[in-house]
Amino acid sequence: MDLTAIITQLVGGAIGGLGGGKVIKDSDLGPIVNLIVGAIGGLGGGALTGQMMGAAPAGGADIGALVAQLVGGGVGGAILQVVVGLIKNKMMAR
C-alpha cells in the first residue's frame, strides 16, 4: 500500500464519518470526532476493499483503484463512526 492509497482512504473515511454523523443523529459525536473516527474507519475499510478487489501493483495508481479506496474508506468510516457514536451515546444515557 502506498501513500496515495492511505491518503485516499483517510479522506474517504473522514467524509464517511461526517456523513454518518449527520444521517443518523443518535450517533453524532460532533464534527471533529466524527472526522477522526471516520478517518480511522477509512483505513480499515479501504484496506479491506483493497484485499477483496486485489491491490494495485506498486506504482500503479489508476483511477479505478483510487475510486475503490475512496469508496471503501468512506463506507468503513461511516460504519465505524455510527457504531462508536451509538455505543458512546447509549452509555452516556444511563
Steps between C-alpha positions, in 0.01 A plus 500: 500500500643835403453847642241595237274211604534587870414866441204401281372266771538769768312756292225253412469393862482858625223579251319179595532580870352846452219355290426225750473753782260717303280220366453316830453771759528261797860423400625858458813572704572848369682587178857459621446161667294383201795589274754319719295184551403499133863531388599206722213295358601609152839336538338171594228517238741598226740223594219243491386629162854479368533141619167391354551670164870429473753770580639703212857419407774722640501831318167428334265763640227482238165674535309178568720409795475852643121502470481158667722624785290816537168313505633226730642761734174693501292195581744385768510848652123531509454157656761554772370849580140378533600204720723708729245782515210272589701317768628825653160668499321195644758476779462871580120468518519272802 
